[in-house]
Each structure stands twice: as C-alpha cells, then as structure tokens.
C-alpha cells in the first residue's frame, strides 16, 4: 500500500511549488495570484531514498455554503481524511495569520498526523518568521524553501518518521506485477462548461474533481490512474479551451498550455461537445489540433438527456465533420449523459477500439498487394506524358499508422491522389477515425553512381 502525503494550507503559501519540487517537474500551475489550484492533483514523489504519493490541494478557506470555495474545501477535507500524513504549510514571511490558526485547530483534532512546514524561509526575513509557527501547537516546524529547494533533507527525515517501518521507504507500486503495464493515456478536452470534469468523476465513481455551473473551474490538467475492463488508464481532465482571442490572463494561458501538453502525451483524446451546440467552430479547431498531433480521437456528445432535437444534432455533427475534417472519416461519435452516467461503457469501448486501431500494424506483403490493386484501378497521373510509378509501400510506424511509399516522382504526385490513397487505406484496412500519415519518398536508382 503506497504511503500518501497531502499538502494543505491557506492560499498562496507555496503548496504547488512544494508539490512540483517533490515530484521533480513543473506539473502543477504556479502563480503569485492566490487560488490558482482548485482540483486535487496527485503525483509520485521521490525525496532522496523515500518514495510516496503526494497530493496537492486547493487553498484552505473558511467556506461552508455551496460556493466554489466551499466545494474546493470539501475536496481538500477528503484529501486530508484519506492521507497517511498531512504537510501543513504556512508562509514564514507573512507570519501566522488567523486563517492559519483556525485550520491548525482543525488539523489538531484530525486523526491524520500533521507535520508543520514553515515555507519561504530563504533569507533573514523568512528565518525570523519561522519561529512564530511554534504557536500553532503542531510541534516544531520544518523550515523549508520550496522555491529554492532548501531544507529538503530535514523534510525527508521528518516524513520518514511517519512511515510504517521508520526509515524504510514504502513499497513502490511500480514494482508490482500489475503496475508494470503501461497505462493508456486518455485526455478529456473541450470548450469550457461542456461537462469534462463531471464525465471524469462519473467514470472513476467518485467526486474527485471540482464541478459546477461556473465556466472555467478546472485549471490544471489533472491526471488520475484508473482501470476499465483490466486496462490500466491514466485519465487527464483539462481546462476548457476557448478561442485564442478570448484567452485572457496569465493563469488561463497557463491552463490552456497545460491542456495542450496533455494532448501531446495522450494516446486517445475524448473531445466533449455540448449536444445543444454541437461541433461549433472551436470544437472543430480543437479536433483539428488533436489530428495534427496524431492522436486517436473519440467525440462524446454530452448532455444528451437535455437535447431537444437529437436527430438534428447528430446530422449536424456528421455534416460538419465530413465537411471540415474529412481526414478522420469514421471517427466515433457517441452520445452520453455524464450527469446521469448514460452510455459511458459504450464511450470507453469506443476509446479502447480507437486505441487498437491507432496501434495497428499491417504486413508489408499485404500492403504491396493492396498498392498494386489500387494503382491498377486508379492509376497515378502522367505529367508530361510519363506516368508516375508507385513502386513500394511499407508501414514506417504505428501510433498513428504511418506509411512510406517509394515513388519515381514524389514532388509531382498531386495532393488529390494522396487523399485517394489515404481513403483507400482507411477503407480497405478498416482504419476509421484515426489519423493516417503517408510519406512519399523517391526510390533509389540502382544504376546511379555511388
């Protein structure tokens, strides 16, 4: 069982900076603006010889209504309840605030052990403010600077004291036989407020991500490890992507960049669209970006239970895809209701099928028989009276399926003929919906001087 450490504290005390330091890379968004982190983010921390699961949380605020802050607070409370150890951060430069004192009282009553950290202790000002943290009644604070990496050896010793076997690091899940399977990387993307976080929560069966009627709640690309039908899956919930002219402010720009990075590392991307406004211009822009990155695509038409004219919605989606994205003909379009949990098994089966197609390899001999057949039924053009010869084809790689064709005059082969070959490949080898790459190369002349 992996040892789990939750990082908590009021807004802007450096929780995400410490999280990034522990996991060894900048995965959580960091900004001087308070309240950047909203969802719970998890990662694998390696602190010298210790390995453990670390959880970054939203800033603790005094809110108990149905506001966004109150919903953020509930997620943090859940992280504290399920953790083996809590790291309670205070800002040594700002000193102990009434909000720090209030949450220190709550943590003293919690059954989860708490370790007090005085952050931002670089320099004389921070060192002087660290002593004030003693008044919180949580023991002597561990003095650190998450930004500059100071005090990490002392933090390691303090955390090790709470491990089941003292200094022994907990077992790493990556060493277990089942965990060695590489997970399918699945990114959930779309415009703001189409139900991406609601969909992820419903898939994993818990209220892990913050949801609500407010657009733009999600900021970080949150990764969640999960299993479906014995398939290891790493789910990425991403921030809503608005049209570029409407993206304002540093935090939103960072959020969109984080979502784009999740797409680049994904194997399959689920594009969530609103059934009442399906495949708007921004949806098509996002879908084209996924195709350009070479990822497998599945379109989830959410809020299907609220759709007033379902036949019209599906026809409109099909027409727009055919007109604007013919290069992914046959992409799965699945109607769902994330709120009610409808059709989610069908969506996930579509994801697994898209992943299988994206990984498919075709034998070279079979490809060359196909090339002979398609060029016989529709010969390449003959510029200046000399026909272009397509001599040989092989699959260069999968993920996505990419093919190299050796040709006598690659520069003169028109784009229309390439599209014919791509459509024939898709139809004859059953490759619906996945991006296909065709590389035209000049065949080597065996009589040319070396």
Secondary structure, 3 states (H helix, E strand, C coil): CCCEEEEECCCCCCHHHHHHHHHCCCCCCCCCCCCCCCCCEEEEEEECCEEEEEEECCCCCCCCCCCHHHHHHHHHHHHHHHCCEEEEEEECCCCCCHHHHHHHHHHHHCCCCEEEEEECCCHHHHHHHHHHHHHHCCCCCEECECCCCECHHHHHHHHHCCCCCCCCCCCCHHHCCHHHCCCEEEEEEECCCCCHHHHHHHHHCCCCCCCCCCCCCCCCCEEEEEEECCEEEEEEECCCCCCHHHCCCHHHHHHHHHHHHHHHHCCEEEEEEEHHHCCCHHHHHHHHHHHHCCCEEEEEEECHHHCCCHHHHHHHHHHHHHHHCHHHCCCEEEECECCCCECHHHHHHHHHHHHHHHCCCCCHHHHHHHHHHHHHHCCCCCHHHCCCCEEEEEEEECCCCEEEEEECCHHHCCHHHHHHHHHHHHHHCCCCCCCCEEEEEECCCCCCCC
